């Protein structure tokens, strides 16, 4: 039995602890904050993410509290035209083996945290900000702010896009600022006009901007998330913004989209950041995971899914491992690098589909509306159909 030190107590870190413990090891999770908690609203989980949660023993619980989405609905945000929908019931669920769901981030986090607390092999430690690591031939040690050190057989950095472990391992500077600002709020579903209460993740595509909404918390709230390419150069996170600013920013959208946006009250804003894919996530007995390894824009709705995939694969690779951590980590990186890089680039490029205007938008609508449900399923199969979480063997 090895002792694995995991830096970061978010979704990826807790999932990794469960995977590590399931492979017969002990896990120590070091969380920077004074409490284990998760902020935010909704997370979309495609079947690949649910398969990973099944492997961690939490799939049934997540399916039970999530909203099972019927379709991904693409709308022309200016004209209000329904362009195309990707069906998520029937053949989609048969093909990919699970539903496409939305779950409140706090609900998913609570399930992971409860599973960790229930495991005698997992030690959760809050108030432990990491600043770096060191290692030798037989161990790896996390260095904490304040001088404390936590030593194990291996270290996994799951400490997010501003990872201290990545800073030492990769040394690639600050995250890339995307120039896109997203605004977020949630509203009680009872305030939404009945004719707009669609069981869908809906995109309203407009010139240089788009608007996404979907139900969360068992359908009791609607999550609103409009984005605009405004050339922002400074990363911000959770900054309050008045509703009139949001309304003015998305005035180019049509009546229905504006009706929904007008329902929002307590808006907050984020300038989106990510990082370029890198060739190396591992250093001997140290490896990165989730946003510390491959942070991506949320536009492919795969960030949480990819962290869960990482966690399951690492758990599998560490099963029976007593000392060959460097070799196992290199294999993990080799099996995850290309897939996560492809999704990172897809998320960046998605705005080319959503943000055209005029004739370019008309051409996009014609192209999308010509696609059959089977063709749409084929398009997402490499992402949503993954079940073994290594290589490119989509179902």
DAKA-V794214 format. One record per residue. N is the residue number from 1. RES is the residue in one small letter. PSI is psi in whole degrees, 0 to 359 (* if undefined). OMEGA is omega in whole degrees, -180 to 180 (none if undefined). Layout:
n={N/N}
res={RES/RES}
psi={PSI/PSI}
omega={OMEGA/OMEGA}
This chain:
n={1/2/3/4/5/6/7/8/9/10/11/12/13/14/15/16/17/18/19/20/21/22/23/24/25/26/27/28/29/30/31/32/33/34/35/36/37/38/39/40/41/42/43/44/45/46/47/48/49/50/51/52/53/54/55/56/57/58/59/60/61/62/63/64/65/66/67/68/69/70/71/72/73/74/75/76/77/78/79/80/81/82/83/84/85/86/87/88/89/90/91/92/93/94/95/96/97/98/99/100/101/102/103/104/105/106/107/108/109/110/111/112/113/114/115/116/117/118/119/120/121/122/123/124/125/126/127/128/129/130/131/132/133/134/135/136/137/138/139/140/141/142/143/144/145/146/147/148/149/150/151/152/153/154/155/156/157/158/159/160/161/162/163/164/165/166/167/168/169/170/171/172/173/174/175/176/177/178/179/180/181/182/183/184/185/186/187/188/189/190/191/192/193/194/195/196/197/198/199/200/201/202/203/204/205/206/207/208/209/210/211/212/213/214/215/216/217/218/219/220/221/222/223/224/225/226/227/228/229/230/231/232/233/234/235/236/237/238/239/240/241/242/243/244/245/246/247/248/249/250/251/252/253/254/255/256/257/258/259/260/261/262/263/264/265/266/267/268/269/270/271/272/273/274/275/276/277/278/279/280/281/282/283/284/285/286/287/288/289/290/291/292/293/294/295/296/297/298/299/300/301/302/303/304/305/306/307/308/309/310/311/312/313/314/315/316/317/318/319/320/321/322/323/324/325/326/327/328/329/330/331/332/333/334/335/336/337/338/339/340/341/342/343/344/345/346/347/348/349/350/351/352/353/354/355/356/357/358/359/360/361/362/363/364/365/366/367/368/369/370/371/372/373/374/375/376/377/378/379/380/381/382/383/384/385/386/387/388/389/390/391/392/393/394/395}
res={x/x/x/x/x/x/x/x/x/x/x/x/x/x/x/x/x/x/x/x/x/x/x/x/x/x/x/x/x/x/x/x/x/x/x/x/x/x/x/x/x/x/x/x/x/x/x/x/x/x/x/x/x/x/x/x/x/x/x/x/x/x/x/x/x/x/x/x/x/x/x/x/x/x/x/x/x/x/x/x/x/x/x/x/x/x/x/x/x/x/x/x/x/x/x/x/x/x/x/x/x/x/x/x/x/x/x/x/x/x/x/x/x/x/x/x/x/x/x/x/x/x/x/x/x/x/x/x/x/x/x/x/x/x/x/x/x/x/x/x/x/x/x/x/x/x/x/x/x/x/x/x/x/x/x/x/x/x/x/x/x/x/x/x/x/x/x/x/x/x/x/x/x/x/x/x/x/x/x/x/x/x/x/x/x/x/x/x/x/x/x/x/x/x/x/x/x/x/x/x/x/x/x/x/x/x/x/x/x/x/x/x/x/x/x/x/x/x/x/x/x/x/x/x/x/x/x/x/x/x/x/x/x/x/x/x/x/x/x/x/x/x/x/x/x/x/x/x/x/x/x/x/x/x/x/x/x/x/x/x/x/x/x/x/x/x/x/x/x/x/x/x/x/x/x/x/x/x/x/x/x/x/x/x/x/x/x/x/x/x/x/x/x/x/x/x/x/x/x/x/x/x/x/x/x/x/x/x/x/x/x/x/x/x/x/x/x/x/x/x/x/x/x/x/x/x/x/x/x/x/x/x/x/x/x/x/x/x/x/x/x/x/x/x/x/x/x/x/x/x/x/x/x/x/x/x/x/x/x/x/x/x/x/x/x/x/x/x/x/x/x/x/x/x/x/x/x/x/x/x/x/x/x/x/x/x/x/x/x/x/x/x/x/x/x}
psi={125/165/115/124/122/122/116/122/34/197/313/318/316/320/320/319/319/317/317/315/324/341/11/11/169/144/135/119/122/114/131/315/166/347/155/106/160/127/165/181/255/150/130/132/112/171/326/322/322/322/319/318/325/316/332/0/14/2/315/318/320/316/327/331/356/162/121/112/139/330/155/116/125/121/145/113/345/310/341/4/134/110/307/155/140/109/139/10/190/245/323/311/325/318/316/354/6/163/169/122/163/131/145/134/319/325/315/316/318/319/318/316/317/319/321/317/331/348/123/349/359/126/115/124/113/167/38/74/123/146/351/194/165/163/161/194/337/359/170/140/133/131/126/151/123/350/346/152/142/118/141/189/336/161/136/120/107/39/31/185/336/32/127/328/318/321/320/320/317/319/55/22/202/158/158/126/126/340/12/133/133/141/142/143/167/150/148/136/333/342/349/130/138/325/351/9/68/141/70/153/117/130/130/110/131/179/112/14/161/170/127/140/152/160/146/177/52/18/8/344/155/126/125/131/82/146/149/138/98/10/19/137/352/129/129/160/116/32/126/146/142/154/331/326/317/316/317/320/326/22/330/347/165/182/313/314/318/326/316/316/326/343/340/143/295/80/147/157/148/138/122/141/155/194/154/143/144/162/349/121/0/153/91/246/13/136/157/160/149/221/339/331/315/65/136/154/154/5/343/358/41/2/307/320/318/324/320/319/314/311/317/315/318/318/317/314/333/356/122/1/126/335/343/50/321/317/317/320/323/322/318/312/316/324/341/338/306/319/312/326/319/319/324/314/321/317/320/317/349/332/339/332/323/334/5/164/163/229/325/321/321/319/320/314/319/319/312/319/344/350/135/163/320/320/322/320/320/322/324/359/321/333/302/339/1/133/337/350/15/141/210/33/73/151/*}
omega={179/177/-177/178/-178/179/-180/-178/174/-178/-179/-179/180/177/179/178/179/178/180/179/178/177/173/-180/172/180/172/-178/-179/-179/-179/-176/-179/179/171/-178/-178/178/176/-175/-172/171/173/178/174/-177/179/177/178/176/178/178/173/-180/179/178/-174/-176/-178/-180/180/177/-177/-177/-174/169/180/-171/-179/-176/165/-170/-179/-178/168/-173/180/-177/-175/-179/171/-173/-176/172/172/-177/-177/177/172/-175/179/-178/177/-177/-172/168/179/176/169/-173/168/179/175/-178/-180/179/178/-179/-180/179/178/-178/179/179/177/-180/180/-176/177/-179/-177/179/-178/-178/177/179/-177/-180/180/175/179/-179/168/-179/173/-175/-173/-176/174/-172/174/179/-178/174/-176/172/-180/178/178/-173/175/177/180/180/175/179/178/-171/166/-172/177/-174/173/179/177/-178/179/-173/-175/180/-179/172/-177/177/177/177/-171/-172/-180/174/175/178/-177/169/172/179/176/-178/-180/179/-177/177/-174/-177/179/180/-178/174/-174/162/-170/175/168/-174/-180/-178/178/-178/173/-174/-180/173/178/-179/174/176/178/179/-179/178/173/178/180/-178/174/-180/178/172/-176/177/180/-176/-178/180/173/-176/174/-179/179/179/-176/-174/179/177/179/-179/179/-177/-175/176/178/179/-176/-171/-174/178/-180/177/180/180/-179/179/-178/-179/-172/-176/170/-174/176/167/-170/178/171/177/173/174/-180/-176/-173/174/-172/177/-179/-178/-177/178/177/-176/175/-177/174/-178/-171/179/-176/172/-173/-171/173/-180/-176/-177/179/180/-178/175/178/176/177/-175/-179/-180/178/177/178/-176/-179/177/180/-179/177/-179/-174/-175/-180/180/180/179/177/177/176/-180/-179/-177/-175/-170/-173/-179/-178/177/180/180/176/180/178/-180/178/-173/-175/-180/176/177/-172/-166/178/177/172/-176/179/177/178/178/176/-179/180/-180/-178/-177/179/-175/177/175/179/178/177/177/177/-176/-177/-172/-177/176/-170/-175/-177/180/-179/170/174/179/-175/-175/176/177/none}
